[in-house]
Amino acid sequence: MDAKISLSKNEVVCFLQKAPADFTREDLVHYIIENDIQMVNFMYPAADGRLKTLNFVINNLEYLETILTLGERVDGSSLFPFISAGSSDLYVIPRYRTAFRDPFAEIPTLTMLCSFCDKDGKPLESSPEYTLHKACEAFTRTTGMKFQAMGELEYYVINEDTGRFPATDQKGYHESAPYAKYNDFRTLCMSYVAKTGGQIKYGHSEVGNFTLDGTVYEQNEIEFLPVDAEDAADQLMLAKWVIRNLAFRQGYDVTFAPKITTGKAGSGLHIHMRMVRDGHNMMLDDKRHISEVARKAIAGLMKLAPAITAFGNRNPTSYFRLVPHQEAPTNVCWGDRNRSVLVRVPLGWTADTDMCAAINPGQSTPAYIDATQKQTVEIRSADGSADVYQLLAGLAVALRYGFELENALEIADKTYVDVNIHAAENAGRLATLDSLPVDCAGSADALEAVRSVFEAEGVFSKGMIDGILKQLRSFDKAECEAAKNDTVKMQRMVERFFHC
């Protein structure tokens, strides 16, 4: 029996004894009948980055098969600003592989994510999830590899301060109870995310914790395992939905906002990436060094990094986080195990030693465990304001672009750093590096300058790029600049984008 199936927390997987990618309409009908499922929910992301829900009561078998086959029509003008009310109908078609039993529903409910189709029955070109699909296909056509990704989802839990076992300010990294107050809440979130099919790596408390006006703010993180990028985006969307729902039910507030207040850690959405060919991770070469393939992809990230902020940093508070000395990047560079850079090559299991045997005598590492599979590269600029589908699509384009650059390896060499670039003694090196945009308007300018790269091969539609530029330029630049140096104004802006 496949261990991934037998140990899955997704009830549909366990019942059908099938991997989600193999689910069929007949499988779902069988699950619904045998488990007395009374409702079906369709969920789909809209332009505001939130999941929308459509409920169906199962009246009869014919109706069930109809909605699973034909989907349903929805008002696209209420979901996306680029769709006019004069011709607004869209179809939502369920993706069977995303099916899970809703962990919140009192009435037994099967929920699945949907894709959008237009009036002609074709995928909606400007929908975020289809943009990611196109980006992944273009990446594979060019490179012969699959783009896989995983997210580090950071968030703050907010509740009344009891005064008991106070945490050390900004020292919450991997803290245990009782100094970390919301570990149990995080593990409950993790168990619910797993029920939706999320492939979780681990969870822990994060650096950020502080008390303000009688309220405790505690930062947590849930990190995922690398999967195909389209699945990674779905999992992040569902994880945010789960965390918010559980917080609401338990009387907490949560936020994925990039920054809450000055001097305290902000919340990022770090994305780890790897490229896979025939099941083999291509990030390392035969000597377990970062491969030429990986360095070409990193070069693409270096060239397009300023523009990627247009997908990953979508409101003014994003740029309160992207400041020096806060473990958030400000310059376009990369390095090994270096948290001052934009793209980090994390510590990999590349040492030629069996650590398991050294720590546990007689327990050698099994031959089927391949340490090289774990190597990724991590981009650290994005945050919770991102549209995760557009962000991952933008990253797929950037990785592909690296293979199209004749001087990719030269770019990778020039942007590599092995020092803390924010340290005073490294000011000279810092001066040689390009900077990330400092506000939404700068992000829009960076995207507009290279929009043809993202529009190539039909990945990002012209309308989508136009919409992103319009949104980023809609913010008052003077107001945003003033808030950077005024705690009161910053707090007002943070409250405005608290539920980004």
RADA-V292777 format. One record per residue. N is the residue number from 0. SS is DSSP state (h for helix, s for strand, l for the rest). PSI is psi as a letter, one per 20 degrees, with the letter a starting at -180 (* if undefined). OMEGA is omega in radians with two decimals (none if undefined). Layout:
N;SS;PSI;OMEGA
N;SS;PSI;OMEGA
This chain:
0;l;p;3.12
1;l;p;-3.10
2;h;h;3.14
3;h;h;3.10
4;h;g;-3.06
5;h;h;-3.13
6;l;j;-3.12
7;l;q;3.06
8;l;i;3.07
9;l;o;-3.05
10;h;h;-3.13
11;h;g;3.09
12;h;g;-3.10
13;h;h;-3.11
14;h;g;-3.07
15;h;i;-3.05
16;l;l;3.13
17;l;q;2.98
18;l;q;-3.11
19;h;h;-3.13
20;h;i;-3.10
21;h;j;3.14
22;l;p;3.04
23;l;r;3.06
24;h;g;-3.13
25;h;h;3.09
26;h;g;-3.08
27;h;h;3.07
28;h;g;3.12
29;h;g;3.14
30;h;g;-3.10
31;h;g;-3.12
32;h;g;-3.04
33;h;h;-3.10
34;l;j;3.08
35;l;l;3.07
36;l;p;-3.03
37;l;i;-3.13
38;s;q;3.01
39;s;p;3.06
40;s;p;2.93
41;s;p;3.07
42;s;q;-3.09
43;s;q;-3.11
44;s;p;3.10
45;l;a;-3.05
46;l;h;3.14
47;l;j;3.10
48;l;j;-3.14
49;l;q;3.08
50;s;p;3.05
51;s;q;-3.03
52;s;p;3.05
53;s;p;-3.06
54;s;q;3.06
55;s;p;2.93
56;s;p;-3.12
57;l;o;-3.10
58;l;g;-3.11
59;l;r;-3.06
60;h;g;-3.13
61;h;g;3.13
62;h;g;3.11
63;h;g;-3.14
64;h;h;3.12
65;h;g;-3.09
66;h;h;3.11
67;h;h;-3.12
68;h;g;-3.02
69;h;i;-3.07
70;l;b;3.13
71;s;r;3.10
72;s;q;-3.13
73;s;r;3.14
74;s;o;-3.10
75;h;h;-3.11
76;h;h;3.08
77;h;i;-3.12
78;l;h;-3.06
79;l;p;-3.11
80;l;h;-3.10
81;l;i;3.11
82;l;p;-3.09
83;l;q;3.14
84;h;h;-3.11
85;h;h;3.11
86;h;m;-2.86
87;l;i;-3.03
88;s;p;3.03
89;s;q;2.98
90;s;q;2.94
91;s;p;-3.05
92;s;p;-3.06
93;s;q;3.01
94;l;o;-2.99
95;h;h;-3.06
96;h;i;-3.10
97;h;j;-3.02
98;l;p;3.04
99;s;q;3.05
100;s;p;-3.03
101;l;o;-3.09
102;l;i;-3.12
103;l;i;-2.99
104;l;p;3.04
105;l;h;3.04
106;l;p;-3.12
107;l;o;-2.96
108;s;p;3.00
109;s;p;-3.09
110;s;q;3.05
111;s;q;3.09
112;s;q;-3.06
113;s;q;2.97
114;s;q;-3.14
115;s;q;2.99
116;s;q;-3.11
117;l;a;-3.06
118;l;h;3.14
119;l;j;3.13
120;l;j;3.13
121;l;q;3.10
122;s;p;-3.13
123;l;o;-3.00
124;l;h;-3.05
125;l;j;3.10
126;l;q;-3.09
127;h;g;-3.08
128;h;h;3.11
129;h;h;3.05
130;h;g;3.09
131;h;g;3.11
132;h;g;3.13
133;h;h;-3.13
134;h;g;3.13
135;h;h;3.10
136;h;g;3.14
137;h;h;3.10
138;h;g;-3.12
139;h;h;3.11
140;h;g;-3.07
141;h;h;-2.95
142;h;i;-3.04
143;l;j;-3.11
144;l;r;3.02
145;s;q;3.08
146;s;o;3.09
147;s;q;-3.06
148;s;r;3.00
149;s;q;-3.11
150;s;q;2.93
151;s;o;-3.01
152;s;o;3.11
153;s;q;-3.14
154;s;q;3.06
155;s;p;2.94
156;s;p;-3.00
157;s;p;-3.09
158;s;r;-3.13
159;s;q;3.14
160;l;p;3.09
161;l;i;-3.12
162;l;i;-3.09
163;l;p;3.13
164;l;m;-3.11
165;l;p;3.09
166;l;q;3.06
167;l;p;-3.04
168;l;p;3.09
169;l;k;3.11
170;l;k;-3.03
171;l;j;-3.03
172;l;o;3.11
173;l;k;3.14
174;l;q;3.11
175;l;r;3.03
176;l;q;0.11
177;l;j;-3.12
178;l;h;2.94
179;l;p;-2.98
180;l;i;-2.94
181;l;k;3.05
182;h;g;3.14
183;h;h;3.10
184;h;g;-3.14
185;h;g;-3.13
186;h;h;3.05
187;h;g;3.07
188;h;g;-3.12
189;h;g;-3.12
190;h;h;3.12
191;h;h;3.10
192;h;h;3.10
193;h;h;3.10
194;h;h;3.11
195;l;i;-3.13
196;l;j;-3.12
197;l;p;3.13
198;l;n;-3.02
199;s;p;3.05
200;s;g;3.10
201;s;r;3.06
202;s;q;3.11
203;s;r;2.99
204;s;q;-3.08
205;s;r;-3.04
206;s;g;-2.94
207;s;p;2.89
208;s;p;3.13
209;s;r;3.09
210;s;p;-3.11
211;s;o;3.09
212;l;l;3.08
213;l;j;-3.12
214;s;p;3.10
215;s;p;3.04
216;s;o;-3.11
217;s;p;-3.09
218;s;p;3.12
219;s;r;3.11
220;s;p;2.96
221;s;p;-3.11
222;s;q;-3.04
223;s;r;3.02
224;l;q;3.11
225;l;p;3.08
226;s;r;3.06
227;s;q;-2.95
228;h;h;3.13
229;h;g;3.09
230;h;h;3.13
231;h;g;3.12
232;h;g;3.11
233;h;g;-3.09
234;h;h;3.10
235;h;g;3.10
236;h;g;-3.11
237;h;h;3.12
238;h;g;3.11
239;h;h;3.10
240;h;g;3.13
241;h;g;-3.07
242;h;g;3.13
243;h;g;-3.13
244;h;g;3.13
245;h;h;3.10
246;h;g;3.13
247;h;g;-3.11
248;h;h;-3.11
249;h;j;3.06
250;l;j;3.07
251;l;r;2.90
252;s;q;3.06
253;s;q;3.06
254;s;q;3.02
255;l;j;-3.08
256;l;q;-3.10
257;l;h;-3.08
258;l;q;3.13
259;l;g;3.13
260;l;r;-3.09
261;l;q;3.05
262;l;j;-3.14
263;l;q;-3.08
264;l;p;3.02
265;l;r;-3.14
266;l;p;3.10
267;s;r;2.98
268;s;m;3.13
269;s;p;3.13
270;s;p;3.02
271;s;q;-3.08
272;s;q;2.96
273;s;q;3.14
274;s;p;-2.98
275;s;p;3.03
276;s;p;3.14
277;l;l;3.10
278;l;j;-3.09
279;s;p;3.10
280;s;p;-3.05
281;l;j;-3.05
282;l;i;3.14
283;s;q;3.06
284;l;a;-3.08
285;l;h;3.13
286;l;j;-3.14
287;l;k;3.00
288;l;q;3.10
289;s;p;-2.94
290;l;r;3.04
291;h;h;3.08
292;h;g;-3.14
293;h;h;-3.12
294;h;h;3.05
295;h;g;3.13
296;h;g;3.10
297;h;h;3.10
298;h;h;3.08
299;h;h;3.08
300;h;h;3.14
301;h;g;-3.11
302;h;h;-3.01
303;h;j;-3.07
304;h;g;3.14
305;h;h;3.14
306;h;h;-3.12
307;h;h;3.07
308;h;h;3.12
309;h;h;3.09
310;h;h;-3.00
311;h;i;-3.08
312;l;n;-2.81
313;l;i;3.07
314;l;r;-3.01
315;l;h;-3.10
316;l;i;3.06
317;h;h;-3.02
318;h;i;2.91
319;h;h;3.14
320;h;h;-3.05
321;l;m;-3.14
322;l;q;-3.11
323;l;q;3.00
324;l;j;3.10
325;l;k;-3.08
326;l;k;3.03
327;l;q;-3.03
328;l;q;3.05
329;l;i;-3.06
330;s;q;-3.07
331;l;o;3.14
332;l;r;3.13
333;s;r;-3.14
334;s;r;-3.13
335;s;p;3.01
336;l;k;-2.99
337;l;o;-3.08
338;l;j;3.04
339;l;i;-3.06
340;l;r;3.11
341;l;g;-3.14
342;s;o;-3.08
343;s;p;2.97
344;s;o;-3.04
345;l;q;3.04
346;l;p;3.12
347;l;r;-3.14
348;l;m;-2.99
349;l;i;3.12
350;l;q;-3.11
351;l;m;3.14
352;l;q;3.13
353;l;n;-3.10
354;h;h;-3.14
355;h;g;-3.13
356;h;h;-3.13
357;h;h;-3.10
358;h;h;-3.10
359;l;n;-3.07
360;l;p;3.13
361;l;i;-3.13
362;l;n;3.13
363;l;r;3.12
364;l;p;3.13
365;l;q;-3.08
366;l;h;-3.07
367;l;i;3.09
368;l;o;-3.09
369;l;o;-3.09
370;h;h;-3.09
371;h;i;3.13
372;h;h;-3.03
373;h;i;-3.05
374;l;p;3.08
375;l;r;2.83
376;s;q;-2.98
377;s;p;3.01
378;s;p;-2.88
379;l;j;-3.04
380;l;h;-2.97
381;l;r;3.13
382;s;a;-3.04
383;l;i;3.08
384;l;i;-3.05
385;l;q;2.80
386;l;o;-2.96
387;h;h;3.12
388;h;g;3.11
389;h;h;3.14
390;h;g;-3.13
391;h;h;3.05
392;h;g;3.11
393;h;h;3.11
394;h;h;3.09
395;h;g;3.09
396;h;g;-3.11
397;h;g;3.11
398;h;g;3.12
399;h;g;-3.11
400;h;h;3.11
401;h;h;3.14
402;h;i;3.13
403;h;i;-3.12
404;l;p;3.14
405;l;h;-3.09
406;l;k;-3.05
407;h;g;-3.08
408;h;h;3.07
409;h;g;3.10
410;h;g;3.13
411;h;g;-3.14
412;h;g;-3.07
413;h;h;-3.07
414;l;j;3.12
415;s;p;3.05
416;l;q;3.13
417;l;k;3.12
418;l;r;3.00
419;l;o;-3.01
420;l;i;3.13
421;l;i;3.08
422;l;q;-3.04
423;h;h;-3.08
424;h;i;-3.13
425;h;k;-3.10
426;h;h;3.13
427;h;g;3.11
428;h;g;3.13
429;h;h;-3.09
430;h;i;-3.13
431;l;i;-3.03
432;l;q;3.01
433;l;q;-3.13
434;s;q;2.98
435;l;q;3.08
436;l;q;-3.11
437;l;i;3.10
438;l;r;-3.09
439;h;h;3.14
440;h;g;3.10
441;h;h;3.08
442;h;g;3.10
443;h;g;3.13
444;h;g;-3.13
445;h;g;3.11
446;h;g;-3.10
447;h;h;-3.10
448;h;h;-3.09
449;l;k;-3.05
450;h;h;-3.13
451;h;h;3.12
452;h;g;-3.12
453;h;h;3.12
454;h;i;-3.13
455;h;q;-3.12
456;h;k;3.05
457;h;k;-3.07
458;l;f;3.07
459;l;p;3.10
460;l;q;3.09
461;h;g;-3.13
462;h;h;3.12
463;h;g;3.13
464;h;g;3.11
465;h;g;-3.13
466;h;g;3.12
467;h;g;3.13
468;h;g;-3.14
469;h;g;-3.14
470;h;g;-3.10
471;h;h;-3.12
472;l;i;-3.14
473;l;i;-3.11
474;l;q;-3.13
475;l;o;-3.06
476;h;g;-3.13
477;h;h;3.12
478;h;g;-3.13
479;h;g;-3.14
480;h;g;3.14
481;h;h;-3.10
482;h;h;-3.12
483;h;h;-3.06
484;l;j;-3.13
485;l;o;-3.04
486;h;g;-3.12
487;h;g;3.12
488;h;h;3.09
489;h;g;-3.12
490;h;h;3.10
491;h;g;-3.14
492;h;h;3.08
493;h;g;3.12
494;h;h;-3.14
495;h;h;-3.09
496;l;k;-3.06
497;l;h;-3.13
498;l;l;-3.14
499;l;*;none
